[in-house]
């Protein structure tokens, strides 16, 4: 989840009259609601693969009567197709931590479902993006590598990096940092220790797997 409005760094500023914002891993739409409050004219594209979170996401848009928000029930990945999605996937579940990566999403008493996958590059090649959020539970490096030729179209981004010992070969903060530096972003990185970073019942799993979340803010 992105930081609240009052916690945004002073350097972050959207100058476009109708900014285009992409939310990868929108969940139930908390960040989307924040952006619509701050930039009512913004055009927002949300991706969320969990069918139950997606249902709440679209309900939040309808109940708040928000214009110019498009929602796609799909996981952002580095390839198109379908894949298994692991985690707490049922009505009323805490969908934080659900992932295409079994190293992150597959835990005791979790289940899985098949979801559609889309490459993010299809949405970046002809668009100027004011702000890009990537919170996709362990797929961050793969997606950033896939979109690296188009990162010049992105003005600022928030990436939440998810890692475990088993995920290190596929998802690394340092390798992601280098991708962003190569794209000529300025970068701020912090590790996340807030209580809301993961549900409390995942503390044992977090300790066992050495699970860690880091947040990266990058801007031009």
N, C-alpha and C positions, 0 to 999 in steps of 0.2 A: 504494500500500500504506500502511495506517495505521501510525502510530508504535507502537513496542512498549509494553508495559504500563508499564515503568518511566519512559517518556518522556511519558506522559499528563500534561497540566497538572494541578496540584493542585486546580483548581476543578472538575474533571470527576468527577461522582459520580452513580451510578445508585442511587436509593433504592427502586425497585420490587422486590417480592419475585420477580416473574416479568417482567422487562423485555422489551419487544418491540423488536427491532432489525431494521432493514432494510439490506441490503447490495446496492447497485446497482453492478454491475460486480464480482462476487464472484471472478472468475477461478477459481483452483483451491481457494480457501477458506482462505487464510492468515489473513485477518482473522477469518473465522468461527471458526477454531480458537482464536485468541487470545481471542475473546469467550466462547466456551464454557469456556475455562480460567478466566477471571475471573468469569464469571457462569453457573455450570453449569445453573441453572434457566431461563435466558433462552430466549425463543422467537425464532427467527431466520428471516427470509425472505430468500433469496438469489436474485438475478437474474444470469444469465450467458448471453450469446448465442452465444459461440464453442462449437461442438458438442464440440470436443476438450477444451477447458478445462472445459466442463460435465461431461464424462465423468470427469475427474479430481476435480472438486469433489464429485460424488456418491460416488465411490470413497473419498475422504477421510472423508466422513460415515459411510459403511458400515464402513470399517475401524476407525474410532474409536468406533463404536457410539454415535453422538450422537443424543439424543432432541430432539424439538421443533425440528428444522431442516427447512424446506421450501425446495426449489430449483425455480426456474422457468427453463427454457431460452428466454430472450427478452431482447431489448434494451429497456431503459427509454428511452422517447422522450416527445415531447409529444403524440403521436397514436397511435392503434391501427392495426394493419395489418401490412404487411411492407415491408422495405427492404433494399437492398444493404448488406452488411457487408464492409468492406475491411481487408486486412492479411495477416498470415502465418497462414493458416487451413489447417492440416494437422496430422496427428499428429506430436507431438514439436516443434512450432514454439514460439517464444517469442511468446505471444499478447499481451504488453504492447504497446499501441499500436493494436490492432485497433479499428476504429471505424465507426460509421455515417457519419461525416464523411470524405469522400474527401480533404479538405485535411489530415487527420491520419493516416488509415489507408492511403491509396493511395500506395504508394512503389514504387521499382524492385524487381522480382521478387516483388511481392505478388499476391494473388489476391482473389477476392470470392465471397460466397455470399449467398443470400437468408435473412433471419432474421425471426422474428416480433417485432413491436414492441408494447409495452404502455405506457399512460400511468400514471405513478406515482400520480396523484390517486385512482385507483380503490382504492388500498391505504392512503390517508391519511384519507379523509373520515370514517370511523367508528372510527379507532384512535388511541390515544395512543402515540406512538413515543418510546421512551427515547433511542434513538440512530439516526441516519440517516447512512449513508455513500453518497456519490455520486462515483463514479470511472468516468465513462462517456465518456472520450476525446473531448471537444469538444462534447458535447450538454448540458453542465451548465447553461448559461444558459437554453436552450429549456425544459428540464425544470423548472428552478426557477421560471420564469415561469408554467408550466402549473400547478404545485402551490402557487403563492403564496397562494391563498385558504385553504390547509390547513396552512400552516407553523406556525400557532399550536398544532397538535397535536404538534409536534416539540419535544422538550426540548433536544436537542443534536445537532450534525451535524458531519461532516467532508466537505468538498468538495474534490476535486482538480481544478483548472481547467487545461485544456489549450488552448494557443493557438499560432497561427502568424500571420504577417502576413496570410495569406489568410483565416484564421479570425476575425480581429478584428471584422468586422462582425456575426458571429453569436455570438461567445463572448468576453466581456470580463470580466476580473477586477473592474474598477470597476463595471460594471453589475450583476454578481452581488453585489458588496458592498452596493450600494444596495438590492437586493431583500431581502437578509438584514437590513439595518438597518431597512427598512420593516416587517419581521416582528418587530422588537424583539429581535433577538439581539445579544449581545456578540460581538465578532469578533477573531480573531487571524489574520493573513495572513503567510505566508512563501513566498518563492520556493524551488524545489527544485533543488539542484545536486548531490545525492548521486549516486554512481556507479550506483546501482540504479534511478534514476528512468527511464532508458531503456536498452535493450540497447546495448552498445558499438558494434555494427555500424551503429547509427543516428546516430552522431556527425556524419557528413558531411551527412546529411539534416537533422539538427537545426540545423547552422550555415547551411545553404542556405535553410531556411524560417524561420529565427529562432524555432524551436520553444521553448516555455517551459512549464513546469509550476509552478503555485502551489498551495499547500495552505491551505485555510481551515478553521479550527476555530471553531465558533460554539456558544453556550450561553446559557442563561437564568439 
